[in-house]
Amino acid sequence: MDPKRRAAEGALSFLEGARIVGMGTGSTVMELVGLLEPDDRVYVASSAETALALARRGFRVAHPSTVRSMDVYVDGADEVDGNLDMIKGRGGALTMEKLLASHSRFRVFIVDESKLVSALGERGGVPVEVLPEAIGMVEGRLEEMGLRYSERTCQGKRGPLASDTRGYLLDVEVPRGADPRELDARLRSIAGVVETGFFLGIADAVVVGYPDRTRLLTRGREATRDGGKRRGRPTCARAAAS
């Protein structure tokens, strides 16, 4: 079975009893949307893509501004390290994803095994959303800090790519050996930066999909879907190239 679908299946049990569910963005989340059965929950989406996918399947979708909090938030991730710290936002929805995750009572992330890394930044840069008016000033400050970056672009549009929240997106290279918390703080100190793709200390659980099984990782414990548990900090293997 496709590992992404396995991971999505592993998230279904976390939705039991939830009335308001936050939904992230990305291909693994789309797998989860496809698995959901009609229900009376209210869903809050982190992107137009997810909102449209839910609405087209007949689910109730609320605008984020109309809710105070969510019972559970489910999302994918681009990289997950052994502390369950993550990089997210390579799909361009990092600001809304962090907003919904931060206002949810429980946060579960679903990934395939290729997203497990020994250090954040192994598979690419950390996304940073920037006010359009500040793009030049932020880029100048990054250069002063000695940080390498690239502007996010896409086919069919000239110039920087704008997110759903209308910010421009930069991908900042994570220097080898850098402390993610220190780098996150440095990036946030730049006036004009809206949000970063570092999701540090946010995950309550991570479901990892493999072709033949899933693993459930929580802080201080690792559990397999067959009920076996091993105590101790979850250990993640280095990501395979994709």
VEXDREN-2710 file (C-alpha; in Angstrom, 1 decimal):
% VEXDREN-2710
k/r/px/py/pz
1/MET/0.0/0.0/0.0
2/ASP/1.1/3.6/-0.6
3/PRO/2.9/4.9/2.5
4/LYS/1.0/8.2/2.4
5/ARG/-2.3/6.4/2.4
6/ARG/-1.2/4.2/5.3
7/ALA/-0.2/7.3/7.3
8/ALA/-3.6/8.9/6.5
9/GLU/-5.4/5.8/7.7
10/GLY/-3.4/6.0/10.9
11/ALA/-4.8/9.4/11.6
12/LEU/-8.5/8.4/11.5
13/SER/-8.6/7.3/15.1
14/PHE/-7.4/10.7/16.3
15/LEU/-10.6/12.3/14.8
16/GLU/-13.0/10.2/17.0
17/GLY/-15.0/12.5/19.2
18/ALA/-13.7/15.7/17.6
19/ARG/-16.3/18.3/16.7
20/ILE/-14.0/20.9/15.1
21/VAL/-11.1/19.6/13.1
22/GLY/-8.3/21.7/11.6
23/MET/-6.9/20.3/8.3
24/GLY/-3.5/21.1/6.8
25/THR/-2.3/21.1/3.2
26/GLY/-0.5/18.6/0.9
27/SER/-0.7/15.3/-0.8
28/THR/-0.9/13.2/2.4
29/VAL/-3.7/15.4/3.7
30/MET/-5.5/14.8/0.4
31/GLU/-5.2/11.1/1.1
32/LEU/-7.0/11.7/4.4
33/VAL/-9.7/13.8/2.9
34/GLY/-10.4/10.9/0.5
35/LEU/-10.8/8.5/3.4
36/LEU/-13.2/10.5/5.4
37/GLU/-16.8/9.4/5.6
38/PRO/-19.7/11.9/5.7
39/ASP/-20.1/13.3/9.2
40/ASP/-21.4/16.3/11.2
41/ARG/-18.0/17.7/12.1
42/VAL/-16.9/21.2/11.2
43/TYR/-13.6/21.4/9.3
44/VAL/-11.2/24.4/9.2
45/ALA/-8.8/24.3/6.3
46/SER/-5.3/25.8/6.2
47/SER/-5.5/26.5/2.4
48/ALA/-7.9/27.0/-0.5
49/GLU/-6.9/23.6/-1.9
50/THR/-8.0/21.8/1.3
51/ALA/-11.1/23.9/1.8
52/LEU/-12.3/23.1/-1.8
53/ALA/-11.5/19.4/-1.5
54/LEU/-13.5/19.2/1.7
55/ALA/-16.4/21.2/0.3
56/ARG/-16.6/19.2/-2.9
57/ARG/-17.0/16.1/-0.8
58/GLY/-19.9/17.6/1.1
59/PHE/-18.2/18.4/4.4
60/ARG/-18.9/21.6/6.4
61/VAL/-16.0/24.0/6.1
62/ALA/-15.7/27.0/8.4
63/HIS/-13.6/30.1/7.8
64/PRO/-10.8/30.3/10.3
65/SER/-12.0/33.7/11.6
66/THR/-15.2/32.1/12.9
67/VAL/-13.7/29.6/15.3
68/ARG/-11.9/30.0/18.7
69/SER/-10.1/26.7/18.7
70/MET/-10.1/23.2/17.2
71/ASP/-10.2/19.9/19.0
72/VAL/-7.6/18.3/16.7
73/TYR/-5.4/19.4/13.9
74/VAL/-4.1/17.0/11.2
75/ASP/-1.4/17.9/8.7
76/GLY/1.6/16.6/6.8
77/ALA/5.2/17.6/7.2
78/ASP/8.2/18.1/4.9
79/GLU/10.8/17.0/7.5
80/VAL/10.6/15.4/10.9
81/ASP/13.6/14.9/13.2
82/GLY/14.1/12.6/16.2
83/ASN/12.6/15.2/18.6
84/LEU/9.5/15.5/16.5
85/ASP/10.5/19.0/15.4
86/MET/9.6/19.7/11.8
87/ILE/10.0/21.8/8.8
88/LYS/6.7/22.6/7.0
89/GLY/5.5/25.0/4.4
90/ARG/7.0/23.8/1.1
91/GLY/3.4/23.7/-0.2
92/GLY/3.2/27.4/0.6
93/ALA/0.6/27.3/3.4
94/LEU/2.9/27.6/6.5
95/THR/1.3/30.7/8.1
96/MET/-2.2/29.2/8.2
97/GLU/-0.8/25.8/9.1
98/LYS/1.0/27.2/12.1
99/LEU/-2.0/29.3/13.1
100/LEU/-4.4/26.3/13.1
101/ALA/-1.9/24.0/14.8
102/SER/-1.2/26.6/17.5
103/HIS/-4.9/26.9/18.3
104/SER/-5.7/23.2/18.4
105/ARG/-5.9/21.0/21.5
106/PHE/-4.1/18.1/19.9
107/ARG/-1.8/18.1/16.8
108/VAL/-1.1/15.0/14.8
109/PHE/1.1/14.9/11.7
110/ILE/1.1/12.3/9.0
111/VAL/4.1/11.5/6.8
112/ASP/5.7/8.8/4.8
113/GLU/9.1/7.4/5.8
114/SER/11.0/9.6/3.4
115/LYS/10.2/12.6/5.6
116/LEU/12.3/11.4/8.5
117/VAL/15.6/13.1/8.9
118/SER/18.5/13.2/11.4
119/ALA/18.7/17.0/11.2
120/LEU/16.2/19.6/10.0
121/GLY/17.3/21.1/6.6
122/GLU/18.6/17.8/5.1
123/ARG/16.0/17.8/2.4
124/GLY/15.8/21.5/1.6
125/GLY/15.6/25.0/3.0
126/VAL/13.1/26.3/5.6
127/PRO/10.2/28.3/4.1
128/VAL/9.8/31.9/5.3
129/GLU/6.8/34.0/4.5
130/VAL/7.5/37.7/4.0
131/LEU/5.4/40.8/3.6
132/PRO/5.5/41.7/-0.1
133/GLU/6.5/45.3/0.8
134/ALA/9.4/44.0/2.8
135/ILE/10.9/41.5/0.4
136/GLY/14.0/43.5/-0.6
137/MET/14.7/44.6/3.0
138/VAL/14.3/41.0/4.3
139/GLU/16.6/39.7/1.6
140/GLY/19.2/42.3/2.5
141/ARG/19.1/41.3/6.1
142/LEU/19.5/37.6/5.3
143/GLU/22.5/38.4/3.2
144/GLU/24.0/40.4/6.1
145/MET/23.4/37.4/8.3
146/GLY/25.3/35.2/5.9
147/LEU/22.2/33.1/5.1
148/ARG/21.6/31.8/1.6
149/TYR/18.1/31.9/0.2
150/SER/16.0/31.6/-3.0
151/GLU/12.7/33.2/-4.0
152/ARG/9.9/30.8/-4.5
153/THR/8.5/31.0/-8.0
154/CYS/6.1/28.9/-10.1
155/GLN/5.2/28.3/-13.7
156/GLY/2.4/30.6/-15.1
157/LYS/3.4/33.6/-12.9
158/ARG/6.3/36.0/-13.1
159/GLY/8.0/37.1/-10.0
160/PRO/7.8/35.7/-6.4
161/LEU/5.1/33.2/-5.5
162/ALA/2.5/34.6/-3.1
163/SER/0.9/32.3/-0.5
164/ASP/-2.9/32.1/0.3
165/THR/-2.2/34.8/2.9
166/ARG/-0.6/37.0/0.2
167/GLY/3.0/36.9/1.5
168/TYR/6.0/36.2/-0.7
169/LEU/7.9/33.0/0.0
170/LEU/11.6/32.5/0.5
171/ASP/13.4/29.2/1.1
172/VAL/16.3/29.8/3.5
173/GLU/19.1/27.2/3.5
174/VAL/19.7/25.7/7.0
175/PRO/23.4/25.8/7.7
176/ARG/25.0/22.5/8.6
177/GLY/25.0/22.1/12.4
178/ALA/22.6/25.0/13.0
179/ASP/20.4/25.0/16.0
180/PRO/16.8/25.2/14.6
181/ARG/15.6/27.2/17.6
182/GLU/18.4/29.7/17.3
183/LEU/17.9/30.1/13.5
184/ASP/14.1/30.4/14.0
185/ALA/14.6/33.2/16.5
186/ARG/17.1/35.0/14.1
187/LEU/14.6/34.8/11.2
188/ARG/11.8/36.0/13.4
189/SER/13.8/39.0/14.5
190/ILE/13.8/40.4/11.0
191/ALA/11.1/43.0/10.6
192/GLY/8.9/42.0/7.6
193/VAL/9.1/38.2/8.3
194/VAL/5.5/36.9/8.8
195/GLU/6.2/33.3/9.7
196/THR/8.8/30.6/9.4
197/GLY/8.4/26.9/8.5
198/PHE/10.0/25.7/11.7
199/PHE/7.4/23.8/13.7
200/LEU/9.3/23.2/16.9
201/GLY/7.7/21.5/19.9
202/ILE/4.3/21.5/18.2
203/ALA/3.6/17.9/17.3
204/ASP/1.8/15.8/19.8
205/ALA/2.0/12.7/17.6
206/VAL/3.4/11.7/14.2
207/VAL/2.1/8.8/12.2
208/VAL/4.7/7.4/9.8
209/GLY/3.6/5.4/6.9
210/TYR/5.6/2.5/5.3
211/PRO/4.5/0.2/2.5
212/ASP/3.6/-2.6/5.0
213/ARG/2.9/-0.8/8.3
214/THR/2.6/2.5/10.3
215/ARG/4.6/3.8/13.3
216/LEU/3.1/6.1/15.8
217/LEU/5.6/8.5/17.4
218/THR/4.9/10.6/20.4
219/ARG/7.2/12.5/22.7
220/GLY/9.0/10.0/24.9
221/ARG/7.4/7.0/23.3
222/GLU/7.2/5.0/20.1
223/ALA/4.2/2.8/19.4
224/THR/3.5/0.5/16.5
225/ARG/0.0/0.1/15.2
226/ASP/-0.1/-3.5/16.4
227/GLY/0.1/-2.3/20.0
228/GLY/3.8/-2.8/20.7
229/LYS/5.5/0.0/22.5
230/ARG/9.1/1.0/23.2
231/ARG/10.0/3.7/25.7
232/GLY/12.5/6.3/25.0
233/ARG/13.0/9.2/22.6
234/PRO/11.8/8.3/19.1
235/THR/14.7/7.8/16.7
236/CYS/14.3/8.7/13.1
237/ALA/16.4/7.4/10.3
238/ARG/18.1/9.6/7.7
239/ALA/15.7/10.4/4.9
240/ALA/16.2/8.6/1.6
241/ALA/16.7/10.8/-1.5
242/SER/13.5/11.4/-3.4
END
